[in-house]
Amino acid sequence: MAPCSQLNVIIVGAGLGGLTLGILLDQAGIPFQILEKHPGELIPLGSSISLNQTIQPLMEQLGLMPELEAISKPISSMTFLKEHNMSKIGALDLSTDSVRYGYHNRIMDRPSLYRLLLSRIPRENIITGKHVCDIEESKDGILVRCSDGSSFKSSILIGADGAYSCVRRCLYRELRMKDLLPKADMAPLAFDHHCLVGITNPIDPIYFPDLTKSTCEMLVVIGKDKPYSWWLIPLSDNRVAWRVTYNLPTTQIRQEQHIRSSDWGPAQVEEMLEACRDFACPYQSTLADLIDHTPRERISKVLLEEKFFTTWYHGRTVLIGDACHKVVPHAGVRHKQCWMPSVSPMSSMSSHLFRHPLSKPHLNLTTKSESPMGRRPYKEAVIWDDSVEVTNGASPWFGACF
């Protein structure tokens, strides 16, 4: 175990939030290491993902916008339809977003975005097969122990390891022993949605005319007399991302300790596929037409949970993304809440070491918007800064590290 002689950071979790923070640290010249529990090659998973206007200034300043535009489509509308006759319930016109906010809301497939972020991280900075089992803080740094017996020491530990965060579990265990953990943070996550997602192979636009358009017109079908809704999302390269959401009745909502791995296994995927194959879709088709064009390895079932933890940091440890606020991934909210908190600790470290704060430049959207409405995402960004108590570029937790 090497001594911690200068500021360095360990990020646990090589998801979208962990990779983005790694890119920020790399550009700032701050040493970092990403520990990922899955062994071997990092395989990108998931369906579609949208990037809203709050995030894109950060991506632009990281130099990622040309590549993001190449793999995505701007979202021009979201239309809600009735299942029984495909009549319109209502629609959201998003075509003027670039005028109002400076950027279009953009949609892409998650694997392409993941590969893009991964390509910007030096390979030697990611260590796979490292399952964190314990953390120990001292005045000199924080020690991270893994289940294989290895250990790593750093100045700061970032938990970006998802809804079932090992870092959060270790941190909360310590806080609970010291009677510092709020009761709300002791409650388990609750699951109230089942979600089936997939991305098709390229489809002939004759069967799905919206694929010929340069923008994405999302279609959301609301089930009649059934707790289902299904989403059709045209992507680049003539592909369609689709999603079926099942809203659990109140009596079926389950908590974290009652969830079994079999709830999202292959048999359950097939069961839900069979249940929704005949759901009606626009263009005189059914979901079966999309399912049959989707390789099975690109179909997955997830149980969606929601919980906002109130304890995001303590001492040298900081939680970001799903590790501290897990939400249902609609309208890009989940991923915005993954990236926005990445900027705050980065801003604190940067301003402390280099007197070069990153938070406001990265989050200021007004420079590209000619409309007063463009100020709204900026105000939202300021709220996120306040949520982690950033004051003049320095968070309370950061001062305790030195």
N, C-alpha and C positions, 0 to 999 in steps of 0.2 A: 504494500500500500504506500503510494507516494505521499510525501508531506504536502499539506496545503499551504504553500508559501506565498500565493498571491490570490486575488479574486478569481475564482473559477466556479462553474455552475454544473450541477448534475440535473439533467432533465429525465424524469422517469416517464416513459411512454413515447413511442415514435408515431403518434397519430398526427392529425393535421395541426393541432395546437402545438405539440412538441416540436414538429419540424419547422413551423413558422418561427417559433421562438429561437430555435437553433440558427435559422438564417439571420435573424436579427443579431444574435450574439456573434455570429461569424463576421458579419459586416462591421460590427463595433470592435472586433479584435479581442473579445473576451473569451478565454478558454472555456470550453464546455464539452460535456460528454452526454450522449443520449443512451439510456439503458432501456432496452425493449425486451419484454418477457418472452415473446415468441421466438423460437430458434430459427436459424437459417435465413433464407431470403425473405425480404419483406414483400408480401404479396398484397397489392391494393384491392380492397373489397368495397362493396357498396353500390348504390344506384345513382340517382342524380343529386346534385347539390347546387344551390343558388348562392351567389355572392351579391349582397346588397350594397347600397351606396356608402354605407358606413365603413365597409372594409376595403373597398377598392383603392382609396388613396394610399393605404398602407401597401397594398400590392403594387401600386404604381411606383412608390418610392423604393420598393425592393427590386424594381426592374423586371417585374413579372407580368405586367399588363399585356405586352405583345403576345406572349405565349398563352395567356388566359383568354384573350380575344380569339386566338386561333382555335381553341378547343371548346369554345362556348358559343351560345347564341344569346342575344338580348331578349328579355322577356317583354312582349308587347301587350299581353292581356292574360287574364285568368277568367274563364267562363264556367259557370256552374249550371249543370243540366239536370233535368228530371229523368229518372231511369225509364219510366214507362213510355214516354213519347219523345225524349231527347229535346224537349222544349227548354228554352232558356229561363233559368231562375233569376240570374243576374250576372254581371260581369264587372271586372276591374280593368280599367284602361290604364296600362302602364307605359304607353308609347311615348309620353312626354317626360318621362323620368329624367332623361339626360338634360333637359332644359331646366327642370325644377331643382334637381339635385347634383347635376354635374356628371352623372354616370347613369348608364342603364343598369337595371338589375339583370344579372347574367346567370344562365343555367348551363351546366356541364355535367359530365359523368364524373363521379368521385374518383375512380381509378386514374383517370387522366390527370386530375388535379393533384392527386397524391404523388404520382410519378414526377410531376413537375417540381413540387416542393422537395421531394427526395433528391432530385438531380442537383439541387443547390447546396446540399449538405456534404461536406467531405466524408468519404466512406469511413475513414478511420475514426470519425467522431461518433459512430453508432455501433454499439455492442449489443448483439442479440442474445437471446437465451438467458437473460438476467432477470429473474423474478425476485423483486424486493420483498424481504420478509421482516426487516427491522431497521429502524433509524435511531441514531444516538447523537444528541447534540452536546457540544462542549464549548468552552470559550474560544477554542482554536478553530472550530469548524463543525461540520456535521458528517457523521460516519453512516454510510449506507451499506447494509449487509444484504447479501443475496442468498437464495436457497442453495446454490451450488458451493457455498463456502467462501466465495470471493467478497471483497469489500472495497468501497471507494470513498474517498474523503473529498469534500468540497467546502466552499464558503457558503453556498446557497443551494438548497434543494427545491426543485420545481416538480410538483406532482401533476403530470399531464396524462395520467394513466386511466382515464375513463370513469364511468359511473361506479365501478367496483374497485376504486382506487386503493391499492395497497399502501400508498403513501398516506392517504387520508385515514385509513384504518390504524396505521401506526401512530400518526399524529394524534388522532382522537383518543386512542388508548392511553397515551401519556397525559393528555389534558383531562381525561376522565379521572385518572388516578389522582390528579392534583385538584379535582373538583372545579375545573375551569371550563368544562364543556357544557354549553346550553342544552337543556332537555330536548329542544327541537332537533338538534343535530344527532341525538341518539336514536331517533325514530328511523325505521327502515324505509327504503324506497317503496312506492306503491305503483303497481302496474295496472293501467286501465286501457291499453290499446294493444292489439296484435296487428302486425304490419307485414305484408308480403311484398317484396320489391324485386324488380328485375330490369335488365336492359336487353333489348332485342338485338339480333344481328341486323345488318342493313336490310331495309324493307323497300320494295318497289313503291314509289310515291303514288302509283295509281290506286293502291289500296289505302293509302293514308296521305291524302293531298296536302295536309299541313306541313309535311316534310319538305316540300319544295320552297317554302317561305324562308327568308333570311332571318326571320325572328321566330321566337317560340310563343305559340298561343296555347297555353295550358288549358286542358279540359278536365273538369272535375264532375263526375257523375254521382249524384246523391241517390242512394238506394231507396226504393219504395217499400215501406213496411219491413225493412231489414236494417240492422245496425252497421251497414257497410257504406263506404264511399270508395271510389276508385279514380285514380288520377292518370291521365295520359299526357306525357311530356315529350314533345319532339326535341331531339338533340341533333347535334351535327352529324355528318356522315350518314344521313337517312336512318338513324336509329331512334327508337322510342323507349324512354324510361317509363315504367308503369308501377303503380303502387296501389295495393288494396289495403284499406284500413278497417279493422273490426273494432268497434267500440264496446268494451266489456260492460255488461249491466253492473249496476252498483253491487249487487250480491256476489259478483264474480271477481271483483277487484281483489288482487292478491298482493301480498307484501313480499319483500325480498327473500325472507327466510323460507317462504313456501314455494319458491320457484324451482322447478326441476330442469336439468339440462335437456330432458326429453321434450320440454315444451317447445323447443325450436329445432328439434332433430329432423332428419330426412323424412321420417314417416309423417310428422306433423306438417312439413312443407307440402307433401303430396296431398294430405288431407285437405288443407286449405286451398290448394290449387284446384282440386276437384269441386270444392264448394263454390268457387267463383268463376269457373270456366264459362258458364253460360250467361254471365252478367252482360247486359247489353252495352254496346259502345256506339259512338257515332259512325257514320259511313256504312250503316247496315252490317255491322260486324259484332263480334262478341270478344270478350277477353281471351277466349281460346285462340283467336288469331294472333294475338301478341305472345301468349304463353308458348305456343308452338314454334314461334320464331326466336325463342329465348333459350340459350343453352342452360342446362340445369345448374352448372357451376356458377351461373350469374343470377340465380334465383335464391333468395334467402328469406327466412322468416325471423323477425325480431319482435321482442316484447318491449313496448315503449313505456318508460317510466318517467316520472317528473318529481323533482325535489330541489328546492333551493336551500343549501346549507348556509348557515350564518357565519360560520368560522372558516375563513378563507386562508388565513395565515397565522403562524405563531412562531416566534423565534426566527430561525433561519429557513423555515419551510413555508412554501407558498403553493396553494392549489389553484389550478386554472382549468377552464373547460368543464367537461362533464364531471370531473372530480369534485367540483363544488357547486355546480348548478346544472342539473340534468333536465332538459326540457324536450318536449315532442318536436321533431325537426321539421316544422312547417315554416315556409317563407324565409328560410335561411337563418332563423333566429338562433338555433342551437349553435351553428358554426360562427355566427357573429360573436356569441358569448364565449366561444372558444378562442377567437383571435384577439378580441378587444382586451381581455385581461392579460394577454401576452405582452401587449405594448406597455402596460403600466410598470411591471417589474423591470422591463428592459429600459424604460425611461429613467427609472430611479437609479439603476446601476450606471447608465450612461452619463447622467447629469452629475452623479457623485464623482465618477472617475475622470470624466473628460470635460465637464462643464458644457455638455452638448446634449440638452434634453431632447428626447425624441417624441414625447407624447403629443404636444400640440401640432408640430409639423405633420406628423403621421395622421392626425385625426382631423385636420382642418379641411373641410370640404368647400368652403365658401369661395375659394380661389377659382373653381371651375364652374360655379353656378352664378348666373346672372339674376336669379330670382331670390327674393327674401325667403322663399320656402327652402332654399338650399341651406339655410342656417339650422334647420331642424335636426338633421343628422349630426351636425357639429355639437348642438346642445346635448344630444343623446350621448355623444362621446364624452362630454364633460361630466355627465352624470356617472358614466362608467369609471372615469378617473376618480370621482368622489367616492364611489363604492368601495374602492380599495385604499381610500384615504391618501391619495397622492397630494402632497402639498409642496409647491415649488419644486416639483421633480423628485421629491424624496419621500418614500413611504416609511411609516413608523417601524415596520419590520426590518427595513434595510439598515436603518441606523444602528440596530442592535447587533448587526453582523460585524461591526468594527470597534 
